[in-house]
Amino acid sequence: MGALIQARRKWTRTVDAAHRPCLAKWWWQPKTKTAIIESAAAIGLAMLPPEQFHPFQLDTFGLGKLIAAAASKGATRCLIGVGGSATNDAGFGLACALGWKFIAHGGRLIENWTELKNLGRIQGPRKRGWFKELLVAVDVQNPLLGKHGSTRVYGPQKGIRPNEFESAEHCLRRLASVYETEFGEDFSKTPGAGAAGGLGFGLIAFVNGKLMPGFELFAQRAGLDSHLNRADLVITGEGRIDDSTLMGKGVGEIAKKCHALKIPCIGLAGMMDSSVRARRSFDQLHALVEIAKIPHAQSRPTFWLERLAAKVSANLCPPNQSVSLLDHA
């Protein structure tokens, strides 16, 4: 998105979801004083070694540092994309980075989101208006809590096991309840509040963000419809293709557009769910685990993706012909 509005790339020292020091990029458009932040640049799941950290050990603190850096640069408008996070803390970490305090019964300061089940009150910082406008691009419409909430739908992709759902849900439910008591707003049911492990909720509650469909924003800026009208074949993909892909995520929305335009659409993924609904949305679905064991696919995704794409394209093309792929994303 930064390139689409000719923004300059910036780098900020922050921490990843496991609080390991990292250098994260974001984009700055000085003419309009607009900052563009991709949450995955700081707290992305892909930044972490496979199976080394559990979501209970991770939070969004590093993203809060990027928000503060953009505000310090003089940004009055900020756009944040929330896909690909490793976290499930409903923005607890970023709130802490921006001066919010979460206090347990008895007055103890809560330092880990898994302690939110003991939350007694929330103390806001002096500074709350970081930007005149903060737009949050979300690719799903899930609420924060419940059967379709962040923990149960997206938690398993990040490492939360079914027997841990209730514990995680309890923490987020308590956070939303105390926030409502303190500030008179219940954002837990807002469509998109459950995006990126509840980051949608956190950005509304703690930074006054406004949620908007990320795919529509990208499609408009990228001229997607124009590209599709000239396409004979579309290849798209993400880390895992399953039913959640069809809940507003970019890959699912592209597949819908292709279906409407009668353009063949192939989905490539690290892993995939063989549900009927997911398979009906694509002409073909393929995953890295078809040609590599999971640890190998996770440690060298680019290597195996190239080989999977070559295998798929070989089956598409007649002998002695090749296919040329253009990535407009």
Helices and strands as residue ranges (DSSP letters): G 3-5, E 8-15, E 21-29, E 34-38, H 40-43, G 45-47, G 55-57, H 61-73, E 77-81, H 92-97, E 101-104, G 113-118, E 119-123, E 133-138, H 150-158, G 162-164, H 165-183, H 195-207, E 210-213, H 214-222, H 224-229, E 234-241, G 243-246, H 250-261, E 265-272, H 276-280, E 284-287, G 288-290, H 294-299, H 301-316
